[in-house]
Amino acid sequence: MPRGASPKRERQYEHIRQSARDRGESEKRAEEIAARTVNKERARAGESRTASRTSVEDMSSGERGGRRSHQGAQGPTYDQLYEEARRRNIEGRSGMNKEQLQRALDRG
């Protein structure tokens, strides 16, 4: 957790980390899931100095979890894949759909 995080965010982090461990995730992966989730919630609530567009405009982590519990995991959103492709400088990403972005990221 970042320095200065509120007690609420500390509890939220520990709860998410433990839930991921209970599902069989490794400790490292559980910590990553918890940190990403809490950081997204902090950004959405205006508690962080900087926030990515997907953190603020994408659906909340709670909403995403609720949808996955009813529909099954469908992986990252198009916007998340696009941002990752942009970070990796994958050419032609602007003309790709979600499936094409996923394949390009899997290759590179």
Secondary structure as UniProt FT lines:
FT   TURN            3..4
FT   HELIX           7..22
FT   TURN            23..24
FT   HELIX           27..44
FT   TURN            45..46
FT   HELIX           53..57
FT   HELIX           61..71
FT   HELIX           78..87
FT   TURN            88..89
FT   TURN            91..92
FT   HELIX           93..95
FT   HELIX           98..107
//
